[in-house]
């Protein structure tokens, strides 16, 4: 065979191969990528198109195996409208429709149907296919069926403050709270053209993904639905027992900042958000509100002392039960002296004077610098909207009293998420990580782009993290509930916090209102989970050990069983 003939055959084979690849690619594009588009077109064959349909990307939870579970998606149905100018007998028209669709208000229908000069009035939304078929069967020229889509949240109230909602922003539907708002540019859909060239889509999407530009896509979150549901169950128990104004909780991986659960009560159902009487319920206090957190800050104070080597786990001090600074008196919660005790008792018995002792050994300037390294006073960078920063102006004061109160968590305020980030430093070997709720964005052409931040900054030496963890494990084993909640073969680090609530009206603090907090992580070394609870103004109870110990223990046991965490001791 001549060389030219061989060359022609090769060119022919290459050409045929390109054609086959093109057909296969086109088939994949039509059947997989644009499946929803053509499904909608099929639905339109028996319904008028009307205005552009609402379209939006989806949000997914991720279970422990990595399986995606729909959290926010689109539901499809039909909008029923009428042409009043074609209705001869409004009462008969109402009777016909009310047999198919329950809940149509008769007075409202007759008012709309009586507008003889009008040609369009909306009557009912979200009709299913059976109802739409029954309306079509009437063969009434005055009925108008239009295909419509709406946002659907399969978990109802589950993680509502994380997901947010979709509502009108001017004349456009857009994300208003939560992930819906933060990732609105990604979730929004500007157009829906199924005839876009496959290769242009793939290569342009890949390029934009690499450059981290905003593209249309679906959101893959770090929220684990079973962990989220269990957290919200515990919050509901707390609410039922103690009736706080707010109850919140977070479960986070302290090693990388992935948030497995974030819950707040009261919450809302984003499917029916218009029924809420107070719009404040939509705001997320975990990132938008600041609080004086109280004694859960004491482990941070001790870790600073350990890191600066001004104290060791064996250090002792004399506890007189109170001390005076700048004309102010600081007392332990019961005002009693403990005499000479080790600094472990600062955590075991939650001694304010002991926290001040460590802070004074560190020094005001260095102590304040460390708190800033823990991220206290700044935004965390979490991917939720409207995050606010903490209030630490007191740490610029020349007065010793401001630093002393900060050492046990009063006089400075921070968001719950900033608190969790700071406490994670104790659990992860001394690193400040960025908390986040989205791990990746899945773009339409099948390109997945990881968006989770991986940066971290060292705050404490690794040995300091290990030392403070050992002290917190001792708290859980021996001091918390007198050691009755200790879990055999598992090391757990924990600390409670009870803080007075500031009185915005008269200054100072309420004498009968408290904020309770609790954090713990497990395993105690190389922690995989950090659990945080807080409640604002629980009724008829004073200490966090009474309200939050058992919710934490329940969460810890659930995580151990659900993730099959092996014993570590």
Buried (B, 14 or more C-beta within 10 A) or exposed (E): EEEEEEEEEEEEEEEEEEEEEEEEEEEEBBEEBBEBBEEBBEBBEEBEEBEEBBBBBBBBBBBEEEEBBBBBBBBBBBBBBBBBEBBEEBEEBBEBBBEBBEEBEEEEBEEBBEBEEEBEBEBBEBBEEEBBBBBBEBEBEBBBBBBBBBBBBBBEBBBBBBBBBBBEEEEEBBBBBBBBBBBBEBBBBEEBEEEBEBEEBBEBBBEBBEEEEEBBBBBBBBBBBBBBBBBBBBBBBBBEBBBBBBBBBBBBBBBBBBBBBBBBBBBBBBBEBEEBEEEEBBBBBBBBBBBBBBBBBBBBBBBBBBBBEBBEBEBEBEBEBBBEBEEEEBBBBEEEEBEEBBBBBBBBBBBBBBBBBBBBBBEBEBBBEBBBBBBBBBBBBBBBBEBBBBBBEBBEBEEBBBBBBBBBBBBBBBBBBBBBBBBBBBBBBBBBBBBBBBBBBBBBBEBEBEBBBEEBEEBBBEEBBBBBBBBBBBBBBEBBEEEEBBBEEBBBBBBBBBBBBBEEEEEEBEEEBBBBBBBBBBBBBBBBBBBBBBBBBBEEBEBBBBBBBBBBBBBBBBBBEEBEBEEEE
